[in-house]
Amino acid sequence: AGFIGEMNMLKATCLGHTGDRTEIQAGGARVQCQLKELTAGAELTLAMRPEALSIVEQPDLNQVLFRGTVGDAVYIGSDRRYAVHLPEGEKLLVRVPNHAFGAQKILRQGDAVQVACPISALHFLPH
């Protein structure tokens, strides 16, 4: 999954099924999906591209929300790349266009943030 470009990969666990929905836990967040082939307790990897992630105040209903703290920020031309540290010790790389926040809103190390990912941008990789 990380063959071309950067990829965030989080350890994930299947929590079980409710009807046609499967609940996955990864990075301190819970994700509802349709993976009927998984059994409760099965381990997998949740993969997301940094450019699919955004730092938000309020998440959309069709997004998964991760909470963390900015570890560092790197200016890379038209974008900034933030390393967001999650409570369980994992890290997400988030690429944010510089115009997304405006010139006055640059995140600093230690800032608490919410990182959102559209459910459609999640990739579930079985072990």
N, C-alpha and C positions, 0 to 999 in steps of 0.2 A: 504493500500500500504506500510505502514511503519511497518507492523506486524513483519517481520523478518529483522533485521538489520536496518541501517540508510536509510532514504529517504529524498530527497529534495522535498519540495512542494511549488510551487509558485502559487499565485492567477493569473488567466488568464481570458481574455475576448475575445470573438469572435468578430472580426472586420467586418466580412462579407464574401461573396463568390465572386469569379471570376471564371467563368466556373466551372470546377470540383474541384477547389482548395478552401480551407477555410483558412483564415488568422486569426491567434491567436496572441494576444500580452500578454507577461508575462515577468516579470523581466527586462523590458526595451528592450526586444528583440521581433522580429516578427518571427512567425513560419508559414510555409505553410504546410498544411496537407489536408486530405480528411475526413472531418467530416460534411457531408451534413445535419445531423440531428440537427445541431446547428443553431440558428438564430442569427443575428447580435445583439450584446449587451449581449448575454448569458454569464454567468459566469461559469467557470470550474476551475479545479486544474491541473497544469502541474507537473508531478512527474518524478524524475530522481534519480537514485542511484549515490552516490558519486564516486564510482569506474568507472562509465561510463563517467565521466567528465574529461577533461584534460585542462591544462593551455597551451595556444598556442601563438605563434607569429603571424601565419597566419592560418585562419580557412580553412577547407576543404569545398568543395561545398555542401556536404551532412551533414553539421553540423549547429547547431544553436549557435550563438555567444552571450555571455553575457559579459558585461564590468563591472568591479568592482574594489574594493580595498581590499588587504589582511588585514584581521582583526587580525588574529592570526594563528600561525602554531604550530602543535603538532607533535613531532616525535613519531611514533607508530610502531617501529620495522622496517620492510621492506618498510614502507610507511611513508609519511608525510600527515597529514590532515590539509588542509587550510580552514579557514572560510573566504569566499569572500563576502564582503558587496556590494550589488547592490545599484545603485543610488536611487531607490524608497524605501529603508529601509529594503528590504528583504535580506536573507543570503543564500548562497550556500555552502555546505560542499563538498570539492574536495579531493579525496584520490589519491595521486601521488606517484608512486613507487620512492624510493630514487635514483635509477639509471637513471630515466627519464631525469634529468637535469645535472647529473654529480655532483661531490663533490663541484665544485666552484659556482653552481647556486642554492642557497637556498633563497627563497623569504622571505622578511621581512614585518613586519607590516607597512602598508601605501603604499606598492608597488602597482601600477596600473597594472592590469592583464586582460587578455581576457580568458574567460572560454568557452570551446567548448563542445557540446554534440551532438553525432550522432542523427540524426532525428529518426533512428530506435530504439534508447534507450529511447525515450520520451513516457510517459504514460499520456493519457488524461482522467481525471476523472470528470464526470459531477457532478454538485451539486445536 
